[in-house]
């Protein structure tokens, strides 16, 4: 019996040891647990006394003492990997693997990511759906969206999927599908390189499938605990299949991207992106993909989302529209 008791005590001590990160708030409250990550001004903390992780606004924190090593990103783009400890309120000392220590203000830290050994601990995802039904013309619309991300010390891999289906009397059904796989490698300061492979099919543009592999680089012009703004450029190879196979074509394009994400404004998130594709092999052709997303957080990890996606092509296939857009609203649930 004593052996089992000793094993239980040892297991409890190991468990307690695994959750002894200390977070102190401006109101002098203290939380002890396991800090999983900081991203977009939200600290995610796991505790032994709750089945659900806590989401904490980082600008309310004055002190951190972390027992594990973390990947750290500062607002000036500097990246490091090491231990984080506060000795002076609102400041942190980051001790790297080579024992070099640097002191920074807490507000300069924009990302903290614990690099766990477990493979599945690197994942984060979400999904949402919407359905609209109108008696007039028997109109029905269904939307579905999902995303899955994998994080490591210097890499982020992300996959996204969006589906739209609309039908109504006396009008041809509209179906649109797009998905993408993106890998981003962070370099020194605010620079990064990324590769992407995307797919789009859209009946409104008579497009059976557009396959676009691309490779590029970019820079964060601004990044802090309220927003980020980045720009990038690169090359793509555009493979297009249309309903009329005689119009199928391939082309080489440059791309210019700008992306803005505002996240630390109460429960509101705002995301805007625009990508221009000037063709290098087709004279005068220009394509644009734009996205606008508004998200409002609800209790229990649910959220309400409104999104607008726009595709423009100044040289579409015969009979297809130049501009197509999708407006969708719906509720979703986030996996944390």
C-alpha positions as CSV (number, residue, x, y, z in Angstrom):
1,X,0.0,0.0,0.0
2,X,2.8,2.4,0.9
3,X,4.4,1.7,-2.6
4,X,1.2,2.8,-4.3
5,X,0.9,5.9,-2.1
6,X,4.5,6.9,-2.9
7,X,3.8,6.4,-6.6
8,X,0.7,8.6,-6.3
9,X,2.6,11.3,-4.5
10,X,5.4,11.2,-7.0
11,X,3.0,11.4,-9.9
12,X,1.2,14.4,-8.3
13,X,4.5,16.2,-7.7
14,X,5.5,15.7,-11.3
15,X,2.1,17.0,-12.5
16,X,2.3,20.0,-10.2
17,X,5.8,20.7,-11.4
18,X,4.6,20.7,-15.0
19,X,2.2,23.5,-14.2
20,X,4.1,26.1,-12.2
21,X,4.4,29.0,-14.6
22,X,3.4,32.1,-12.7
23,X,1.4,35.0,-14.2
24,X,0.8,38.2,-12.2
25,X,-1.8,40.8,-13.3
26,X,-2.1,44.5,-12.9
27,X,-4.7,44.1,-10.1
28,X,-2.1,41.9,-8.3
29,X,-4.0,38.6,-8.9
30,X,-1.7,35.6,-9.5
31,X,-2.4,32.6,-11.7
32,X,-0.3,29.4,-11.6
33,X,-0.5,27.0,-14.5
34,X,1.0,26.1,-17.8
35,X,1.4,28.9,-20.4
36,X,0.7,27.3,-23.8
37,X,1.1,30.3,-26.0
38,X,0.7,34.1,-26.6
39,X,-0.6,35.2,-30.0
40,X,-2.6,38.2,-31.0
41,X,-2.4,39.6,-27.5
42,X,-4.1,36.5,-26.0
43,X,-2.3,34.3,-23.4
44,X,-3.6,30.7,-23.4
45,X,-3.1,29.1,-19.9
46,X,-3.9,25.6,-18.8
47,X,-4.5,25.0,-15.0
48,X,-4.9,21.9,-12.9
49,X,-8.2,23.2,-11.5
50,X,-10.1,23.8,-14.8
51,X,-11.0,21.6,-17.7
52,X,-10.9,24.6,-20.0
53,X,-7.9,26.7,-20.9
54,X,-8.0,30.3,-19.8
55,X,-7.7,33.1,-22.5
56,X,-6.1,36.2,-20.9
57,X,-5.4,39.6,-22.4
58,X,-1.7,40.0,-22.3
59,X,-1.8,43.8,-21.8
60,X,-3.2,43.1,-18.3
61,X,-0.1,41.2,-17.3
62,X,2.8,42.7,-15.4
63,X,4.9,39.6,-14.6
64,X,5.8,36.3,-16.1
65,X,7.9,33.4,-14.6
66,X,8.0,30.5,-17.1
67,X,9.5,27.2,-16.4
68,X,9.7,25.9,-20.0
69,X,11.6,27.2,-23.0
70,X,9.6,29.3,-25.4
71,X,9.9,30.6,-28.9
72,X,9.8,34.4,-28.5
73,X,9.0,37.1,-31.1
74,X,9.4,40.8,-30.4
75,X,7.7,43.7,-32.0
76,X,10.9,44.7,-33.8
77,X,11.0,41.2,-35.5
78,X,13.8,39.8,-33.3
79,X,13.3,36.1,-32.6
80,X,14.9,33.9,-29.9
81,X,14.4,30.7,-28.0
82,X,14.8,30.4,-24.2
83,X,13.5,31.0,-20.7
84,X,11.3,34.0,-19.8
85,X,11.4,35.5,-16.3
86,X,10.2,38.9,-14.8
87,X,12.4,40.5,-12.1
88,X,11.1,44.1,-12.7
89,X,7.3,44.7,-13.2
90,X,6.4,45.1,-16.9
91,X,9.8,43.8,-18.0
92,X,11.1,40.3,-18.8
93,X,14.5,38.7,-19.0
94,X,14.9,36.2,-21.8
95,X,17.7,33.8,-21.3
96,X,18.7,32.0,-24.5
97,X,20.3,28.6,-25.0
98,X,23.8,30.1,-25.2
99,X,23.1,31.7,-21.7
100,X,22.9,35.2,-23.3
101,X,20.2,37.2,-21.5
102,X,18.3,40.2,-22.9
103,X,15.8,42.4,-21.0
104,X,12.7,43.7,-22.8
105,X,9.4,45.4,-21.9
106,X,6.5,42.9,-21.8
107,X,4.6,45.0,-24.4
108,X,7.5,44.2,-26.8
109,X,6.7,40.5,-26.8
110,X,4.1,39.7,-29.5
111,X,4.5,35.9,-29.7
112,X,5.2,33.2,-27.1
113,X,5.0,29.7,-28.3
114,X,5.8,26.6,-26.3
115,X,7.5,24.0,-28.5
116,X,6.2,20.8,-27.0
117,X,7.6,17.4,-27.8
118,X,4.1,15.9,-28.5
119,X,3.3,16.0,-32.3
120,X,-0.4,16.9,-31.8
121,X,0.3,19.7,-29.4
122,X,1.5,21.8,-32.3
123,X,-1.9,21.9,-34.0
124,X,-4.7,24.5,-33.8
125,X,-7.9,24.6,-35.9
126,X,-11.4,25.9,-36.3
127,X,-14.5,25.4,-38.4
128,X,-17.8,27.2,-39.1
129,X,-20.9,26.9,-41.2
130,X,-23.9,28.9,-42.3
131,X,-27.3,28.2,-44.0
132,X,-29.8,30.6,-45.5
133,X,-33.3,29.7,-46.6
134,X,-35.6,32.2,-48.4
135,X,-39.2,31.2,-49.4
136,X,-39.1,33.5,-52.4
137,X,-37.8,31.5,-55.4
138,X,-37.0,28.7,-53.0
139,X,-33.5,30.1,-52.5
140,X,-31.1,28.0,-50.4
141,X,-27.4,28.8,-49.5
142,X,-24.9,26.7,-47.6
143,X,-21.4,27.7,-46.6
144,X,-18.7,25.8,-44.8
145,X,-15.2,26.9,-43.8
146,X,-12.4,25.1,-41.9
147,X,-8.7,25.8,-41.0
148,X,-5.9,23.8,-39.5
149,X,-2.5,25.2,-38.5
150,X,0.8,23.5,-37.3
151,X,3.3,25.6,-35.4
152,X,7.0,24.9,-34.8
153,X,9.8,27.2,-33.7
154,X,10.4,28.9,-37.0
155,X,7.7,27.4,-39.3
156,X,3.9,27.8,-39.6
157,X,2.0,25.5,-41.9
158,X,-1.7,26.3,-42.5
159,X,-4.5,24.7,-44.5
160,X,-7.8,26.3,-45.3
161,X,-11.0,25.1,-47.0
162,X,-14.1,27.1,-48.1
163,X,-17.3,25.8,-49.7
164,X,-20.3,27.6,-51.0
165,X,-23.4,26.2,-52.7
166,X,-26.5,28.2,-53.8
167,X,-29.6,27.1,-55.5
168,X,-33.0,28.7,-56.4
169,X,-35.8,28.2,-58.9
170,X,-35.2,29.1,-62.5
171,X,-31.5,29.8,-62.0
172,X,-28.5,27.6,-62.4
173,X,-26.9,26.4,-59.2
174,X,-23.8,28.2,-58.1
175,X,-21.0,26.3,-56.6
176,X,-17.7,27.6,-55.4
177,X,-14.8,25.8,-53.7
178,X,-11.4,27.1,-52.7
179,X,-8.6,25.6,-50.6
180,X,-5.0,26.4,-49.9
181,X,-1.9,25.1,-48.2
182,X,0.7,27.6,-47.0
183,X,4.1,27.2,-45.4
184,X,5.9,30.2,-43.9
185,X,9.5,30.2,-42.7
186,X,10.5,33.1,-40.4
187,X,13.9,34.7,-41.0
188,X,15.8,37.4,-39.1
189,X,14.0,40.5,-38.0
190,X,10.6,40.9,-39.7
191,X,11.4,38.9,-42.9
192,X,9.9,35.6,-44.0
193,X,9.7,33.3,-47.0
194,X,6.7,31.3,-47.9
195,X,5.3,28.7,-50.4
196,X,1.7,28.3,-51.2
197,X,-0.5,26.0,-53.3
198,X,-4.1,27.0,-53.8
199,X,-7.2,25.8,-55.8
200,X,-10.4,27.6,-56.9
201,X,-13.4,26.3,-58.8
202,X,-16.2,28.7,-59.5
203,X,-19.3,28.1,-61.7
204,X,-19.9,31.9,-62.0
205,X,-16.6,32.2,-63.8
206,X,-17.0,28.9,-65.8
207,X,-13.9,27.8,-63.9
208,X,-13.5,24.1,-63.3
209,X,-10.3,24.5,-61.5
210,X,-7.4,27.0,-61.0
211,X,-4.3,25.5,-59.6
212,X,-1.7,28.1,-58.4
213,X,1.6,27.1,-56.8
214,X,3.7,30.1,-55.7
215,X,6.9,31.0,-53.9
216,X,7.7,34.4,-52.4
217,X,9.0,36.5,-49.5
218,X,7.6,39.3,-47.3
219,X,8.1,41.7,-44.4
220,X,6.0,42.7,-41.4
221,X,5.9,46.5,-41.6
222,X,4.1,46.6,-38.3
223,X,3.5,44.0,-35.6
224,X,2.5,44.4,-32.0
225,X,-0.1,43.2,-29.5
226,X,-3.0,44.9,-31.3
227,X,-2.4,44.3,-35.0
228,X,0.0,43.3,-37.8
229,X,0.5,44.6,-41.3
230,X,2.6,42.8,-43.9
231,X,3.5,43.1,-47.5
232,X,5.1,40.5,-49.8
233,X,5.9,39.6,-53.4
234,X,6.8,36.5,-55.5
235,X,6.1,34.4,-58.5
236,X,3.2,32.0,-59.4
237,X,2.4,29.5,-62.1
238,X,-1.3,29.6,-63.0
239,X,-2.9,26.5,-64.4
240,X,-6.6,27.1,-65.4
241,X,-9.2,24.5,-66.5
242,X,-12.6,25.9,-67.8
243,X,-15.9,24.4,-68.7
244,X,-15.0,24.9,-72.3
245,X,-11.7,22.9,-72.5
246,X,-10.6,24.9,-75.6
247,X,-10.0,27.9,-73.4
248,X,-7.7,26.1,-70.9
249,X,-4.5,27.9,-70.4
250,X,-1.4,28.3,-68.3
251,X,0.5,31.5,-67.4
252,X,3.3,32.9,-65.3
253,X,2.4,35.7,-62.9
254,X,4.0,37.9,-60.3
255,X,2.1,38.5,-57.2
256,X,1.9,41.4,-54.8
257,X,0.2,40.9,-51.4
258,X,-0.8,43.1,-48.5
259,X,-2.5,41.8,-45.3
260,X,-3.8,43.6,-42.3
261,X,-5.1,41.9,-39.1
262,X,-6.5,43.9,-36.1
263,X,-7.3,41.6,-33.1
264,X,-6.9,43.3,-29.7
265,X,-10.0,45.4,-29.7
266,X,-12.3,43.8,-27.1
267,X,-14.1,40.9,-28.7
268,X,-13.7,42.1,-32.3
269,X,-11.3,40.9,-35.0
270,X,-10.9,42.5,-38.4
271,X,-8.9,40.9,-41.3
272,X,-8.3,42.4,-44.7
273,X,-6.1,41.0,-47.5
274,X,-5.6,41.8,-51.2
275,X,-3.4,40.0,-53.7
276,X,-2.7,41.3,-57.2
277,X,-1.5,39.0,-60.0
278,X,0.0,40.9,-63.0
279,X,0.6,38.4,-65.7
280,X,4.2,38.0,-67.1
281,X,3.2,35.8,-70.1
282,X,-0.2,37.2,-71.1
283,X,-0.2,40.8,-72.3
284,X,-2.4,43.1,-70.2
285,X,-3.9,40.5,-68.0
286,X,-4.4,41.3,-64.3
287,X,-6.2,39.3,-61.6
288,X,-7.1,40.3,-58.0
289,X,-8.2,38.2,-55.0
290,X,-9.5,40.2,-51.9
291,X,-10.8,39.1,-48.6
292,X,-12.6,41.0,-45.8
293,X,-13.5,39.2,-42.5
294,X,-15.2,40.5,-39.4
295,X,-15.4,38.2,-36.3
296,X,-17.1,38.7,-32.9
297,X,-16.3,36.4,-30.0
298,X,-19.2,34.8,-28.1
299,X,-19.1,32.7,-24.9
300,X,-17.8,29.2,-24.8
301,X,-15.4,29.6,-27.7
302,X,-18.3,30.3,-30.2
303,X,-18.1,33.2,-32.5
304,X,-20.1,35.1,-35.2
305,X,-18.4,35.8,-38.5
306,X,-19.1,37.8,-41.6
307,X,-16.9,37.4,-44.6
308,X,-16.6,38.9,-48.2
309,X,-14.4,37.3,-50.8
310,X,-13.9,39.0,-54.2
311,X,-12.2,37.6,-57.4
312,X,-11.5,39.9,-60.4
313,X,-10.1,38.9,-63.8
314,X,-9.9,41.5,-66.6
315,X,-9.6,38.7,-69.2
316,X,-12.0,36.0,-68.1
317,X,-13.1,33.0,-70.2
318,X,-15.8,33.7,-72.9
319,X,-19.2,34.1,-71.2
320,X,-17.8,34.4,-67.7
321,X,-18.1,37.5,-65.4
322,X,-15.1,39.6,-64.7
323,X,-15.9,40.1,-61.0
324,X,-17.4,37.5,-58.7
325,X,-17.9,37.9,-54.9
326,X,-19.2,35.8,-52.0
327,X,-20.9,37.3,-48.9
328,X,-21.4,34.9,-46.0
329,X,-22.4,35.1,-42.4
330,X,-22.5,32.3,-39.8
331,X,-21.6,30.9,-36.4
332,X,-18.6,28.9,-35.6
333,X,-16.6,27.2,-32.8
334,X,-12.9,27.5,-32.3
335,X,-10.7,24.6,-31.2
336,X,-8.1,25.9,-28.6
